[in-house]
Amino acid sequence: MTVIRIFVNDNDDVLGFRISGHAGAGTEGNDVVCAAISAVAYTILGSLEQLANVDISSAKISDGFMEFKLSGDYPDGTPDVVSCIFATMEVGFQQIAGSYGQYARIEYEEV
């Protein structure tokens, strides 16, 4: 099971995410749930970097694990872009977990 943890602040602004575990929906290299989750996560990191000029160098990525969290509030000048990117991430993860709940779940953590 893959656990997708979405980090939020006390205003419910999304500040990042942690993905851990393997979905187990297929054999290694052929797991469509893992592939879908990875595609969303890498797209979000790329979008934060390229569209909102967020430094993503603190992202931690290893086998079955990815984590990124903003170090503080949304960067100056791009809060609407960052908010939209994270909202898109939530929708993507919710759709995956909604369709493949036996392989992926979402949890929220206030940070």
Secondary structure, 3 states (H helix, E strand, C coil): CEEEEEEECCCCCEEEEEEECCCCCCCCCCCHHHHHHHHHHHHHHHHHHHHHCCCCCCCEEECCEEEEECCCCCCCCCHHHHHHHHHHHHHHHHHHHHHCCCCEEEEEEEC
